[in-house]
């Protein structure tokens, strides 16, 4: 009897999942060739007309890493504090491992938030599937992320941390980052159409988040009672993962609770994002 009841419940929930939560992923997959083509075009047009072209996308993060390295390692001597916390890697490598996933998160969330507004002429077309627009902006941001992954691996090798089997985890953590940003992007891209101030709010939150995430510092440097609060930040999981992949030599499944927590947050955010996006989609064209 119980088995029949469970089957009846699962049969009733399947159409809901398929109709609500699985709609957007299915639409993206069905339009995958168009998504790839538009993502490449988006990446090209962003730097079209400038003398250095795509190099501008690489200059800002490199300069940022250089400035932070000089200020925090040479001026404030953060390196000695890391040593006291038991972290012996060069500070520039420690810093870069944190900044690479952060820049991807920053760039991906900012761009996907503006996807519907930037492509408003496509949103107004009845036949166009607007659900692929946040994905397009995120894939365009991923092109730069791939370049910095190469830079990160080369930098690690220069300091003697050569690629190992653990390094393959940067693929896993990059996928984690992509899905988390996409989940958040569906929420923000839908809301910003009706509430334009959200763009400024996100910019402020990202500015605060840069310092609230253990990128320039390590979570072990703060009192134990405060560590849990900072670990609740899902981006912490990505930063920690990149460091473990490059020089930590630990697998992601060894961090059982943080891995479960990250995926629970991502799945819940994605479900909320897809529902919100689908409910607001009929009104996008009217507002834009």
FENSULFEN-V546879 format. One record per pair of residues at least 12 apart in sequence whose C-alpha atoms are under 10 Angstrom apart, sorted by the first residue. I is the first residue (numbers start at 1). J is the second residue. Records with the same first field share a line. If there is no record, write none. Layout:
I=J  J
This chain:
17=271
20=271  274  275  278  279
21=270  271  272  273  274  275  278
22=271  274  275
23=131  274  275  278
24=129  130  131  132  186  273  274  275  277  278
25=131  132  274
27=129  130  131  132
28=129  130  131  132  133  135  136
29=132
30=132
31=129  131  132
32=132  135  136
34=132  136
35=132  133  134  135  136  137  139
36=135  136  139  140
37=136
38=132  133  135  136  137  139  140
39=133  135  136  137  138  139  140  141  142  143
40=136  137  139  140  143
41=136  140
42=136  137  139  140  141
43=136  137  139  140  141  142  143  144
44=140
46=140
54=144
55=144
57=141  144
58=144  145  147  148
61=96  99  100  103  148
62=96  99  148  151
64=99
65=92  93  95  96  99  100  216
66=92  95  96
68=92  95  96  216
69=91  92  93  94  95  96  216
70=92
72=91  92  95  216  217
73=90  91  92  95  216
74=91
77=91
78=91  216  217
79=91  92  94  217
81=217  218  221
82=94  217  218  220  221
84=220  221
85=218  219  220  221  222
86=220  221
87=218  220  248
89=156  159  160  161  247  248
90=156  159
91=216  217
92=155  156  159  216
93=152  153  155  156  158  159  161  243  246  247
94=156  215  216  217  218  239  242  243  246  247
95=214  215  216  217  218  239  243
96=148  149  151  152  155  156  215  216  239  242  243
97=148  149  152  153  155  156  215  216  238  239  240  241  242  243  244  245  246  247
98=210  213  214  215  216  217  218  235  236  238  239  240  241  242  243
99=148  152  210  214  215  216  239  242
100=144  145  146  147  148  149  151  152  174  215  238  239  242
101=145  148  149  170  173  174  177  178  215  235  236  238  239  240  241  242
102=145  177  206  209  210  213  215  235  236  238  239
103=141  144  145  148  210
104=138  141  142  143  144  145  146  148  174  177  178  181
105=138  141  142  145  174  177  178  180  181  182  206  235  238
106=141  181  202  203  206  207  209  210
107=137  138  140  141  142  144  145  181
108=134  135  137  138  139  140  141  142  145  177  178  181  182  184  185
109=134  137  138  141  178  180  181  182  183  184  185  186  188  189  202  203  206
110=137  138  141  181  185  188  189  199  202  203  206
111=134  135  136  137  138  140  141  185  189
112=133  134  135  136  137  138  139  140  141  181  182  184  185  186  187  188  189  190
113=133  134  137  138  181  182  184  185  186  187  188  189  190  191  192  193  198  199  202
114=133  134  137  185  188  189  190  192  193  196  199
115=130  131  132  133  134  135  136  137  138  185  186  188  189  190  192  193
116=130  131  132  133  134  137  189  190  192  193  284  285  288
117=133  189  190  192  193  196  284  288
118=133
119=133  288
120=193  284  285  287  288
121=285  288
122=285
123=281  284  285  286  288
124=284  285  286  287  288
125=285
126=285
129=281
130=277  281  284
131=186  190  274  277  278  281
132=186
133=186  189
134=181  182  183  184  185  186  188  189  190
135=178  179  181  182  183  185  186
137=182  185
138=178  179  181  182  185
139=178  182
141=178
142=174  178
145=174
146=171  174
149=170  171  174  242
152=242  246
153=167  170  246
156=246  247
157=246
160=247
161=246  247  248
162=246  247
163=245  246  247
164=245  246  247  249
165=245  246  249  251
166=244  245  246  247  248  249  250  251  252
167=242  243  244  245  246  247  248  249  250  251
168=245  246  251
169=241  242  244  245  246  250  251  252
170=238  241  242  243  244  245  246
171=242  245
172=238  241  242  245  252
173=237  238  239  240  241  242  245  252
174=238  241  242
176=235  237  238  262  263  266
177=234  235  237  238  239  266
179=263  266  267  269  270
180=234  235  262  263  265  266  267  269  270
181=235  266  269  270
182=266  269  270  273
183=265  266  267  268  269  270  271  272  273  274
184=266  269  270  272  273  274
185=269  270  273  274  277
186=269  270  271  272  273  274  275  276  277  278
187=269  270  271  272  273  274  275  276  277
188=202  273  276  277
189=273  277
190=273  274  276  277  278  279  280  281  283  284
191=273  276  277  280  284
193=280  283  284  285  287  288
194=280  283  284  287  288
209=233  235
210=235
212=230  233  236
213=230  231  232  233  234  235  236  237  239
214=230  231  233  235  236  237  239  240
215=235  236  239  240
218=240
219=231  236  240
231=258  261
232=258  261  262  265
233=262  265
234=258  259  261  262  263  265  266
235=262
236=258  262
237=252  255  258  259  261  262
238=259  262
240=252  255
241=255  259
